[in-house]
Amino acid sequence: MTDLDRNFNCKVYAERPGLFHISLNASQNPPAHQFTHRIEVTKKLIRDFPTGFTNRASRNLLGVLYFYNGEFHKSVKTFLEVLQDQPDSLTAMANLAFVYRRLKQSSKVTQYLDQLKAATEHESTGNKSVAMADQAFAFLFDCYIEKDVMERNIVPKELLAESLKRLENSEYNKETVIEIKYWLGQTYYRLKSKCYRRKGIEKMEREFYLKGLKELADIIQMDEKMHVCKAMFSTTWAFIGLFLSQRGRIKDENGKFKQKSIDQMDDEIKDSLRQLNLFQYLENPEECFKKGLEVSSDTGDKSESHPPTELLIRFAIFLKMNDKCAEALQKLNEALEIDSSQGNWFALTVRADVLQRLNRIDDSIADRELACSWNPSPSDLCELAKAYHKKYQSCEEKESDIAEDYLLKASDCFSRAVQFLGQERRPEIYRAHGRFLRDIGETKEAIESFKRAMEIDTANKETASFSHLFETLLQYYRSCVDSDEKSQAEKDKILHEMAYFYEAALRKHKQLTKETERFLADFEKEMAMLTAYYMHNRPDFHIDRIKLSDIITNISVERSNDKEKWDEMVEENLRCLKTALKCSRVERSTNVLCANCKCTVLTRQLSVFPDPRERPRSLIYDYDFYVIFSKMDRDWVCHMLLETLENSYGYKGMIPERDIMPGSIDLYQRVKMIDNCSKILVILSQDFEGNPECEYELSLALNRRHENKTENLLIPIVRKVDGIHQSLRTITVLDAVDECDWNKLINAMETT
């Protein structure tokens, strides 16, 4: 996981009260519907928490959202209302000064800056710490459409923890401390519940679990005399129940994950639960939700006569996780009866999921369509697309207008889901899109979706993306071999891709025994060809001192117990590959056949490059981009970069190995091509520096950048740690060490 610099963030935010200086996605001009939805959600928070810290923090955030939505008068009015309720609110003062500065009212700016200065000079820790918590709250309920769920919750977690640390050492209002604990506990739950998306963070997952329960346990054990909103107190029980329902997972004898029993749980965790007086709920976490309902009904306040919708929704999620969908539906219906506004969008999207599990597809689609009209999140759009696809599959007449409509809606929703992902690491959405494309016969597009899923694959179902990708490549390779219409170059390209991604998956996951065994069962001939390819082209490459060809062979022999048959198949394919060397000088007007087995033989490795586009997207240049790369990055350029930019986005690239015509003067052609490209991509790795060819091309590119004063010409893409060339250290690079942010690359391609 890419963590953030915690001390830096806390220090910077703590020193500057207000919400306009922090890195909210709201300040980056998201779509209008994101603002509308977030405004409605924030209004619901204000209704749910009529007093206290949460109410004021919600109103400060609402004022910010109004400002970025262009409603300046509502923004000022909202901040003034906060100051009426809490005259010493540093956040509201700083926010007002910012807005009035934009409105060109200098006297008002001076007024609120003077108030802010006076308040901070006479304040020791209390209000400053609350201002820090205000900033954390703004991060929690921001539009958050850009960053991954883990990264966007780390900063508020650190801010809330630091705020509490300072407040607990002061004499500040204890009710405020309790409310901040509530949001910190929720933040720990968000982080803990997403840890399955990362590898190697087991210690961090344990930290989130124990610290989250500690903060929430402090709330339920608080003094009854404290005037804390019943909605917060009762919902605390719901999050405790959700924490306790996640005991961790362990593999059974069949290799499948199952929930740990209490005896299998870590002793340290069980001891902590006993100290927190929560161990008795571990066997049946549902009791926690029932306790929350009891607390919510034990009040004489008519405004709180019904359970909080958040409690009902979380209870429904727990029931759904335990296959009690009918009971979950009842809770969600109750929540939506209490509040059916857009602010309660989450209840609607959870109900759509429950209805789908109950096989009420049409009702699920209706809920999901309404939810997506309010807030088209990638997960909801993906689920809606899958529902439309299911409706399409149920149509007997696939050519009917109804079936075509379902298919079109499914395609639209999948495309929007992928588009809205931004930097979120959601391989399951790319996998779902790939399965859909494969089912409707769009195999090449499915392969590209599975590639993206594999690139960002995570700890959860870590080999799932590879399995889908490789199986689809095998299917496509078989269809190419069986087809008279496919060229030999197309067949060779797929074989090279299969080899590249199998090797990449072995590097990443080490063991692919079960997956390979399944491929051997369904695609034995194709896997024999792949084994021969490794023996012929990569005889010295190994994983854990075992050659790739031996890895597949060993699994094949264990599966079928027929080594002689397997060796014969591999040897036959190997003879074909070796024949390719003898046939390399033959004119290739037709496919070359092996003299021994009459099978087609591989052409030279040039075939792995995609076919060039006919015309560029640029109206000025003949090519959209030129790629400078070393031989070590050749496979990534072929199978990832070019496939994405050329096939998925329609750019026309220039690759010397592919696009310079034989017989021309190579150096002259490179100079000409570099001058005739809109962008120049420089693929940086540790073997780039010192490579004469790369150094020469880079010097030409830098010379053009200097002479033409084209600041956005070069796009350095870092593939290896410490791979930045010294001449490019002043240029912002694109980090592609673990994965490439294609959206950011496309934005850079479009920048003039």
C-alpha positions in Angstrom: 0.0 0.0 0.0 1.2 3.5 -0.8 1.0 5.2 2.5 1.1 8.9 3.0 3.5 11.1 5.0 1.4 11.1 8.2 3.4 13.6 10.2 3.7 16.0 7.3 -0.1 16.0 6.7 -1.0 16.4 10.3 1.5 19.2 10.8 0.4 21.2 7.7 -3.4 20.8 8.3 -3.1 21.6 12.1 -1.3 24.9 11.4 -4.0 26.2 9.0 -7.7 26.1 10.1 -10.3 26.1 7.4 -11.3 23.7 4.6 -10.3 25.5 1.5 -6.6 24.8 1.7 -6.8 21.1 2.0 -6.8 18.7 -1.1 -10.5 18.0 -1.4 -11.7 16.5 -4.7 -14.5 19.0 -4.6 -11.9 21.6 -5.5 -11.0 19.7 -8.6 -14.2 20.3 -10.5 -16.0 16.9 -10.4 -19.2 16.4 -12.4 -22.2 18.4 -11.3 -24.1 15.3 -10.1 -21.3 14.6 -7.6 -21.8 18.0 -6.0 -25.5 17.6 -5.9 -25.3 14.2 -4.3 -22.7 15.2 -1.8 -24.7 18.2 -0.8 -27.8 16.1 -0.1 -25.7 13.6 1.9 -24.3 16.4 4.0 -27.8 17.8 4.6 -28.8 14.4 5.9 -25.9 14.4 8.3 -27.1 17.8 9.6 -30.6 16.3 10.1 -29.3 13.2 11.8 -27.0 15.2 14.2 -29.0 18.3 15.1 -26.3 19.5 17.6 -22.7 19.1 18.5 -19.4 18.7 16.7 -20.8 16.6 13.8 -23.5 19.2 13.1 -21.0 22.0 12.9 -18.5 20.0 10.9 -21.3 19.0 8.4 -22.4 22.7 8.0 -18.8 23.8 7.4 -18.4 21.1 4.7 -21.8 22.1 3.2 -20.6 25.7 2.9 -17.5 24.5 1.0 -19.6 22.4 -1.3 -22.0 25.3 -1.9 -18.9 27.5 -2.8 -17.5 25.0 -5.3 -21.0 24.6 -6.8 -21.1 28.3 -7.5 -23.7 29.1 -4.8 -21.6 31.8 -2.9 -24.5 33.4 -1.0 -25.5 30.0 0.4 -21.9 29.3 1.3 -21.5 32.6 3.3 -24.9 32.1 5.0 -23.9 28.6 6.1 -20.6 29.7 7.7 -22.3 32.6 9.5 -24.8 30.1 11.0 -21.9 28.0 12.3 -20.4 31.1 13.9 -23.7 32.0 15.6 -23.8 28.5 17.1 -20.1 28.4 17.9 -18.5 32.0 18.0 -15.0 30.6 18.4 -15.1 28.2 15.4 -11.7 28.7 13.7 -12.9 26.7 10.7 -15.9 29.0 10.0 -13.7 32.1 10.4 -11.1 30.9 8.0 -13.8 29.7 5.5 -15.5 33.1 5.6 -12.3 35.0 5.0 -11.6 32.8 2.0 -15.0 33.2 0.4 -15.1 37.0 1.0 -11.7 37.3 -0.7 -13.1 35.6 -3.8 -16.1 38.0 -3.6 -13.6 41.0 -3.5 -14.9 42.2 -0.1 -11.6 43.2 1.5 -13.1 44.7 4.6 -14.9 41.4 5.4 -11.7 39.5 4.8 -9.8 41.7 7.2 -12.6 41.4 9.8 -12.6 37.6 9.9 -8.8 37.3 9.6 -8.5 39.6 12.7 -11.0 37.4 14.5 -9.1 34.3 13.5 -5.8 35.8 14.7 -7.2 36.9 18.0 -8.9 33.5 18.6 -5.7 31.5 17.8 -3.4 33.7 19.9 -5.5 33.1 23.0 -6.2 29.5 22.3 -4.0 26.7 23.6 -5.1 23.4 22.1 -8.9 23.0 22.2 -10.3 24.9 19.2 -7.2 24.2 17.1 -7.7 20.5 17.7 -11.4 20.7 16.7 -10.4 22.6 13.6 -8.1 19.6 12.7 -11.0 17.3 13.2 -13.2 19.5 11.0 -10.6 18.9 8.2 -10.7 15.2 8.8 -14.5 15.2 8.6 -14.3 17.1 5.3 -12.0 14.4 3.9 -14.4 11.6 5.0 -17.4 13.1 3.2 -15.7 14.6 0.2 -16.8 13.7 -3.3 -13.9 11.2 -3.3 -14.1 10.2 -7.0 -10.3 10.3 -7.6 -8.5 8.3 -5.0 -8.6 4.7 -3.9 -10.5 3.9 -0.7 -7.4 3.1 1.3 -5.5 6.2 0.4 -8.4 8.6 0.9 -9.0 7.3 4.4 -5.5 7.4 5.7 -5.3 11.2 6.0 -8.6 11.6 8.0 -7.6 8.7 10.3 -4.3 10.4 11.1 -6.0 13.8 11.6 -8.7 12.4 13.9 -6.2 10.5 15.9 -4.0 13.5 16.4 -7.0 15.7 17.2 -8.1 13.2 19.9 -4.6 13.0 21.3 -4.5 16.7 21.9 -8.1 17.1 23.1 -7.8 14.2 25.7 -4.9 16.1 27.3 -7.0 19.2 27.7 -10.2 20.2 29.5 -12.2 20.5 26.3 -15.9 19.6 26.0 -16.1 15.8 26.5 -19.1 15.4 24.2 -16.9 16.7 21.3 -14.3 14.1 22.2 -16.9 11.3 22.1 -18.1 12.4 18.7 -14.6 12.5 17.3 -14.0 9.0 18.7 -17.2 7.9 16.8 -15.8 9.1 13.5 -12.4 7.7 14.1 -13.9 4.3 14.9 -15.8 4.5 11.6 -12.7 5.4 9.7 -10.8 2.4 11.2 -13.7 0.2 10.1 -13.5 1.6 6.5 -9.8 0.9 6.4 -10.0 -2.5 8.0 -12.8 -3.7 5.7 -10.7 -2.8 2.6 -7.4 -4.4 3.8 -8.2 -7.5 1.7 -7.4 -5.3 -1.3 -3.7 -5.2 -0.3 -0.9 -7.6 0.3 1.4 -7.7 3.2 -0.5 -5.4 5.6 -1.7 -8.0 8.1 -0.2 -6.0 11.0 -1.9 -2.8 9.8 -5.2 -4.7 9.5 -4.8 -5.9 13.1 -4.1 -2.3 14.2 -7.2 -1.0 12.5 -9.3 -3.7 14.1 -8.1 -3.2 17.6 -7.9 0.6 17.6 -11.4 0.9 15.9 -13.0 -1.3 18.6 -11.2 0.6 21.3 -12.6 4.0 20.2 -16.1 2.6 19.8 -16.0 0.8 23.1 -15.1 4.1 24.9 -18.4 5.5 23.5 -20.7 2.8 24.8 -19.0 2.9 28.2 -19.3 6.7 28.6 -21.0 8.5 31.4 -24.8 8.5 31.0 -24.9 12.2 32.0 -23.2 13.2 28.7 -25.6 14.8 26.2 -24.6 12.8 23.1 -27.0 12.3 20.2 -28.8 9.0 20.5 -28.3 8.3 16.8 -24.6 8.3 17.3 -24.7 6.2 20.5 -27.0 3.5 18.9 -25.1 3.4 15.6 -21.9 2.8 17.6 -23.3 -0.6 18.5 -23.9 -1.3 14.8 -20.2 -0.7 13.9 -19.1 -2.8 16.9 -21.3 -5.6 15.5 -19.7 -5.3 12.1 -16.2 -5.3 13.6 -16.9 -8.5 15.6 -18.4 -10.2 12.6 -15.0 -10.1 10.8 -13.0 -12.7 12.7 -10.5 -13.1 9.9 -10.2 -15.8 7.3 -8.4 -19.1 7.0 -8.0 -21.6 4.2 -9.8 -25.0 4.6 -8.6 -28.4 3.4 -9.8 -27.5 -0.1 -7.9 -24.3 -0.3 -11.0 -22.1 0.0 -11.2 -19.3 2.5 -13.6 -19.5 5.4 -14.2 -17.4 8.5 -12.1 -18.3 11.5 -13.8 -19.9 14.5 -13.3 -18.2 17.9 -10.7 -20.8 18.8 -8.7 -20.0 15.7 -8.6 -16.3 16.4 -5.4 -14.6 17.6 -5.1 -14.8 21.4 -4.0 -11.1 21.6 -7.2 -10.0 19.9 -9.4 -12.2 22.2 -7.6 -10.7 25.2 -8.2 -7.2 24.0 -11.9 -8.0 23.4 -12.2 -9.2 27.0 -10.6 -6.0 28.3 -13.1 -4.0 26.3 -15.9 -6.1 27.7 -17.0 -7.1 24.1 -15.9 -10.8 24.1 -19.4 -12.0 25.0 -20.8 -10.6 21.7 -18.2 -12.4 19.6 -20.2 -15.6 19.2 -23.3 -13.7 18.1 -22.6 -10.2 16.9 -26.3 -9.7 16.0 -26.8 -8.9 19.7 -24.9 -5.7 19.1 -27.4 -4.5 16.5 -30.2 -5.4 18.9 -28.6 -3.4 21.6 -28.4 -0.4 19.2 -32.1 -0.7 18.5 -32.8 -0.8 22.2 -30.8 2.3 22.8 -32.5 4.1 19.9 -36.0 3.3 21.3 -35.1 4.3 24.9 -35.7 8.1 24.5 -38.4 10.5 25.2 -37.4 12.8 22.4 -40.1 12.6 19.7 -37.6 13.7 17.0 -35.7 10.4 17.7 -38.7 8.2 17.9 -37.5 6.0 15.1 -34.2 4.1 14.8 -31.4 5.9 12.9 -31.3 5.0 9.3 -27.5 4.3 9.5 -28.2 1.7 12.2 -30.8 0.0 10.1 -28.6 0.0 7.0 -25.6 -1.5 8.9 -27.9 -4.1 10.4 -29.1 -5.0 6.9 -25.5 -5.4 5.7 -24.8 -7.8 8.6 -27.9 -9.8 7.8 -27.0 -9.9 4.1 -23.5 -11.2 4.9 -25.2 -14.0 6.9 -27.6 -14.9 4.1 -30.6 -13.5 5.9 -31.8 -11.5 2.9 -35.5 -11.4 3.8 -34.7 -9.8 7.2 -32.2 -7.5 5.6 -34.8 -6.3 3.1 -37.2 -5.5 6.0 -34.6 -3.3 7.7 -33.8 -1.5 4.4 -37.5 -0.9 3.7 -37.8 0.6 7.2 -34.8 2.9 6.6 -36.2 4.1 3.3 -39.6 4.7 4.9 -37.9 7.0 7.4 -35.9 8.8 4.7 -36.3 8.3 1.0 -34.3 11.4 0.0 -31.2 11.3 -2.1 -29.2 11.7 1.1 -30.2 8.2 2.0 -28.8 6.8 -1.2 -26.8 4.2 0.5 -29.9 2.4 1.8 -31.2 2.3 -1.8 -28.0 0.8 -3.2 -27.8 -1.9 -0.5 -31.5 -2.8 -1.1 -30.8 -3.2 -4.8 -28.0 -5.7 -3.9 -30.4 -7.6 -1.5 -33.2 -7.7 -4.1 -30.7 -9.1 -6.7 -29.8 -11.9 -4.2 -33.5 -12.7 -3.8 -33.6 -12.9 -7.7 -36.0 -10.0 -7.9 -34.0 -8.6 -10.9 -36.5 -6.0 -12.1 -37.0 -4.5 -8.6 -33.2 -4.5 -8.2 -32.8 -2.7 -11.5 -35.3 -0.1 -10.5 -33.5 0.7 -7.3 -30.1 0.7 -8.9 -31.2 3.0 -11.7 -32.5 5.5 -9.2 -29.3 5.2 -7.1 -27.2 5.7 -10.2 -29.2 8.8 -11.2 -28.2 10.3 -7.9 -24.7 9.0 -7.6 -23.3 6.8 -10.4 -20.7 5.0 -8.5 -18.5 2.5 -10.3 -19.8 -0.4 -8.2 -23.4 0.4 -8.7 -23.0 0.9 -12.4 -21.2 -2.4 -12.7 -23.9 -4.2 -10.8 -26.6 -2.5 -12.9 -24.7 -3.6 -16.1 -24.6 -7.2 -14.8 -28.3 -7.1 -14.2 -29.0 -5.8 -17.7 -26.7 -8.5 -19.1 -28.7 -11.2 -17.1 -31.9 -9.8 -18.6 -30.3 -10.0 -22.1 -29.3 -13.6 -21.5 -32.9 -14.5 -20.5 -34.3 -13.3 -23.8 -35.0 -16.1 -26.2 -34.8 -13.9 -29.3 -31.3 -12.3 -29.0 -32.0 -10.2 -32.1 -35.2 -8.6 -30.8 -35.4 -4.9 -29.9 -35.9 -5.7 -26.2 -32.7 -7.9 -26.2 -30.7 -5.3 -28.1 -31.9 -2.6 -25.6 -30.7 -4.7 -22.6 -27.4 -5.3 -24.4 -26.9 -1.6 -25.1 -27.7 -0.6 -21.5 -25.3 -3.2 -20.2 -22.5 -1.9 -22.5 -23.2 1.7 -21.5 -23.2 1.0 -17.8 -19.9 -1.1 -17.9 -18.2 1.7 -19.9 -19.3 4.3 -17.4 -18.3 2.2 -14.5 -14.7 1.9 -15.9 -14.7 5.6 -16.7 -15.7 6.6 -13.2 -13.1 4.5 -11.5 -10.4 7.1 -11.6 -7.5 5.8 -9.4 -9.6 3.3 -7.5 -8.1 -0.2 -7.5 -11.2 -2.3 -8.4 -10.0 -5.2 -10.5 -13.4 -6.9 -10.1 -15.0 -4.2 -12.2 -12.5 -4.8 -15.0 -13.0 -8.5 -14.7 -16.8 -8.2 -14.9 -16.5 -5.9 -18.0 -14.1 -8.5 -19.5 -16.5 -11.4 -18.9 -19.3 -9.4 -20.5 -17.2 -8.6 -23.6 -16.1 -12.2 -23.9 -19.7 -13.5 -23.6 -20.9 -11.2 -26.4 -18.0 -12.2 -28.7 -15.7 -9.2 -28.3 -12.7 -11.3 -27.4 -9.9 -8.8 -28.1 -11.6 -6.1 -26.1 -12.2 -8.6 -23.3 -8.4 -9.3 -23.3 -7.7 -5.6 -22.8 -10.1 -5.4 -19.8 -8.5 -8.5 -18.2 -5.0 -7.0 -18.7 -6.0 -3.9 -16.8 -7.5 -6.1 -14.0 -4.3 -8.1 -13.8 -2.2 -4.9 -13.7 -4.0 -3.7 -10.6 -4.9 -7.1 -9.1 -4.9 -7.2 -5.3 -4.7 -9.6 -2.4 -8.4 -10.6 -2.8 -8.7 -13.4 -5.4 -5.2 -12.6 -6.4 -5.0 -14.9 -9.4 -8.6 -14.3 -10.6 -7.6 -11.7 -13.2 -4.8 -13.7 -14.5 -7.0 -16.8 -14.9 -9.6 -14.9 -16.9 -6.9 -13.2 -19.1 -5.0 -16.3 -19.8 -8.0 -18.5 -20.5 -9.3 -15.8 -22.9 -5.9 -15.7 -24.6 -5.9 -19.5 -25.0 -9.4 -19.4 -26.4 -8.4 -16.7 -28.9 -5.2 -18.5 -29.9 -7.1 -21.7 -30.5 -9.6 -19.8 -32.7 -6.8 -18.2 -34.6 -5.1 -21.5 -35.3 -8.3 -23.1 -36.4 -9.3 -20.1 -38.6 -8.2 -19.8 -42.2 -8.8 -16.0 -42.1 -6.2 -15.2 -39.4 -2.7 -14.4 -40.5 0.3 -16.1 -39.1 1.4 -12.8 -37.6 -1.8 -12.6 -35.6 -1.3 -16.2 -34.3 2.3 -15.5 -33.4 1.3 -12.2 -31.6 -1.2 -14.1 -29.4 1.4 -16.7 -28.5 3.9 -14.0 -27.5 1.3 -12.4 -25.4 0.4 -15.7 -23.7 4.1 -16.2 -22.9 4.5 -12.7 -21.6 1.5 -12.7 -19.2 2.1 -16.3 -18.0 5.7 -15.3 -17.1 4.5 -12.0 -15.5 1.9 -13.9 -13.4 4.5 -16.4 -12.2 6.7 -13.5 -11.2 3.9 -11.9 -9.2 2.2 -15.0 -7.7 5.0 -17.6 -7.7 2.6 -20.6 -7.7 0.0 -21.1 -10.4 -0.5 -24.8 -9.9 -4.3 -25.0 -9.8 -4.7 -22.5 -12.6 -2.1 -24.2 -14.8 -3.7 -27.6 -14.1 -7.1 -26.2 -15.3 -5.5 -24.8 -18.4 -3.8 -28.1 -19.2 -7.1 -29.9 -18.8 -8.9 -27.6 -21.3 -6.1 -26.5 -23.6 -3.5 -29.2 -23.6 -2.3 -28.6 -27.2 -1.9 -24.8 -26.7 -0.1 -25.3 -23.4 2.3 -27.8 -25.1 3.0 -25.1 -27.7 3.7 -22.6 -24.9 6.1 -25.0 -23.2 8.0 -25.4 -26.5 8.1 -21.7 -26.9 9.8 -21.3 -23.5 12.3 -24.1 -24.3 13.1 -22.4 -27.6 13.1 -18.7 -26.7 13.6 -18.5 -22.9 15.6 -21.7 -22.1 17.5 -20.0 -19.2 14.7 -18.1 -17.5 13.5 -19.6 -14.3 11.2 -19.0 -11.3 12.7 -20.2 -8.0 15.4 -22.1 -10.0 12.8 -24.0 -12.0 12.6 -23.4 -15.8 9.2 -22.2 -17.0 8.9 -25.1 -19.4 9.6 -27.5 -16.5 7.0 -25.8 -14.3 4.3 -26.6 -16.9 5.7 -30.0 -17.6 5.7 -31.0 -14.0 2.1 -30.0 -13.5 1.1 -31.8 -16.7 2.7 -35.0 -15.6 1.1 -34.8 -12.1 -2.3 -34.2 -13.7 -2.3 -36.9 -16.4 0.6 -39.2 -15.3 1.6 -39.6 -18.9 5.0 -38.0 -19.4 5.8 -39.8 -22.6 2.7 -38.3 -24.4 3.4 -34.8 -23.1 7.1 -34.9 -24.1 6.1 -36.0 -27.5 3.7 -33.1 -28.0 6.2 -30.6 -26.7 9.0 -32.0 -28.9 6.7 -31.8 -32.0 6.0 -28.1 -31.4 9.7 -27.5 -30.6 10.7 -28.9 -34.0 8.3 -26.4 -35.6 9.8 -23.5 -33.8 13.3 -24.5 -34.7 12.3 -24.8 -38.3 11.3 -21.1 -38.2 15.0 -20.2 -38.1 15.7 -22.1 -41.3 12.7 -20.6 -43.0 13.4 -17.0 -42.0 14.8 -16.1 -45.5 11.8 -17.5 -47.3 9.5 -14.9 -49.0 6.3 -14.9 -46.9 3.6 -14.5 -49.5 1.9 -17.6 -47.8 2.3 -19.2 -44.4 5.5 -21.3 -44.0 4.9 -24.9 -43.1 7.1 -27.1 -41.1 8.8 -29.8 -43.3 8.2 -32.5 -40.6 4.6 -31.9 -39.4 3.2 -29.4 -42.0 2.2 -27.0 -39.2 2.7 -23.3 -39.6 5.9 -21.9 -38.0 6.5 -18.7 -36.1 7.6 -15.6 -37.9 10.1 -13.2 -36.4 9.2 -11.4 -33.2 8.2 -8.2 -34.9 4.7 -9.7 -35.0 4.1 -8.9 -31.3 3.6 -5.2 -32.1 0.0 -4.2 -32.8 -0.7 -3.1 -36.4 -0.2 0.7 -36.7 -3.2 2.9 -37.0 -4.1 4.3 -40.4 -4.2 8.0 -39.2 -3.4 9.9 -36.1 -5.8 11.8 -33.8 -3.6 14.8 -34.2 -4.5 17.3 -36.9 -0.9 18.7 -37.0 1.5 15.7 -36.7 1.7 12.5 -38.6 2.1 10.5 -35.3 0.5 11.1 -31.9 3.5 9.8 -30.0 7.0 8.3 -30.3 8.3 5.8 -27.7 11.8 5.7 -26.5 12.5 2.5 -24.6 15.2 -0.1 -23.9 15.0 -3.8 -24.9 14.2 -4.8 -21.3 10.9 -2.9 -21.5 10.0 -4.2 -25.0 7.3 -6.6 -23.8 5.6 -4.0 -21.6 5.6 -1.5 -24.5 4.2 -4.1 -26.9 1.5 -5.7 -24.7 0.5 -2.9 -22.4 1.4 0.6 -23.7 0.7 0.2 -27.4 -2.4 -2.0 -26.9 -3.9 0.6 -24.6 -2.9 3.8 -26.5 -3.5 2.5 -30.0 -6.2 -0.1 -29.7 -8.2 1.3 -26.8 -7.8 5.0 -27.4 -7.1 5.3 -31.1 -3.7 7.1 -31.0 -1.1 6.4 -33.7 2.3 5.6 -32.3 5.7 5.5 -33.9 8.0 2.6 -33.0 11.3 2.5 -35.0 11.4 -1.3 -35.0 7.9 -1.5 -36.5 7.5 1.7 -38.5 10.8 2.6 -40.1 10.9 1.1 -43.6 13.7 -1.3 -44.4 16.3 0.3 -46.7 16.0 3.8 -45.3 18.7 5.6 -43.3 17.8 4.7 -39.7 19.3 7.7 -37.9 17.7 10.2 -40.4 14.4 8.5 -40.0 14.5 8.7 -36.2 15.2 12.4 -36.3 12.4 12.9 -38.8 9.9 10.8 -36.7 10.8 12.5 -33.4 10.1 15.9 -35.0 6.8 14.7 -36.4 5.2 13.3 -33.2 2.8 15.2 -30.9 4.3 13.6 -27.8 7.4 11.7 -26.9 7.0 8.9 -24.3 10.3 8.0 -22.5 10.1 4.6 -20.8 12.6 4.8 -17.9 14.1 1.8 -16.2 17.4 1.0 -14.6 18.9 -0.2 -17.9 17.9 3.0 -19.8 20.8 5.2 -18.7 23.9 4.2 -20.6 22.0 2.6 -23.5 23.5 4.3 -26.6 20.3 4.1 -28.7 18.1 5.4 -25.9 20.5 8.2 -25.0 20.7 9.3 -28.7 16.9 9.4 -29.1 16.5 11.2 -25.8 19.0 13.8 -26.8 17.0 14.4 -30.0 13.8 14.8 -28.0 15.4 17.2 -25.5 16.8 19.2 -28.4 13.4 19.6 -30.0 11.9 20.5 -26.6 14.5 23.2 -26.1 14.4 24.7 -29.6 10.6 24.7 -30.0 9.9 25.6 -26.4 7.3 22.8 -26.1 7.0 22.3 -22.4 4.6 19.4 -22.6 6.4 17.4 -25.3 8.1 14.8 -23.1 6.2 12.3 -20.9 8.6 10.3 -18.8 7.1 7.0 -17.6 9.1 5.3 -14.7 9.0 1.5 -14.8 11.7 0.8 -12.3 12.6 2.3 -9.0 15.4 4.9 -9.3 15.0 4.8 -13.0 14.8 8.5 -13.6 17.3 9.8 -16.1 19.4 12.8 -14.8 18.3 15.0 -17.8 14.6 14.5 -16.9 14.7 15.1 -13.2 13.1 18.5 -13.6 10.1 17.0 -15.5 7.1 15.5 -13.7 7.1 11.8 -14.3 4.3 9.2 -14.5 4.9 6.4 -11.9 4.3 3.0 -13.5 6.5 0.9 -11.3 3.6 -1.2 -10.0 0.8 -0.1 -12.3 0.2 2.7 -14.9 -2.4 5.3 -14.3 -3.8 5.3 -17.8 -6.2 8.1 -17.1 -3.4 10.4 -16.1 -1.4 9.4 -19.2 -4.3 10.1 -21.5 -4.7 13.5 -19.8 -1.0 14.2 -20.5 -1.4 13.1 -24.1 -4.3 15.6 -24.5 -2.4 18.5 -23.0 -1.1 21.0 -25.6 
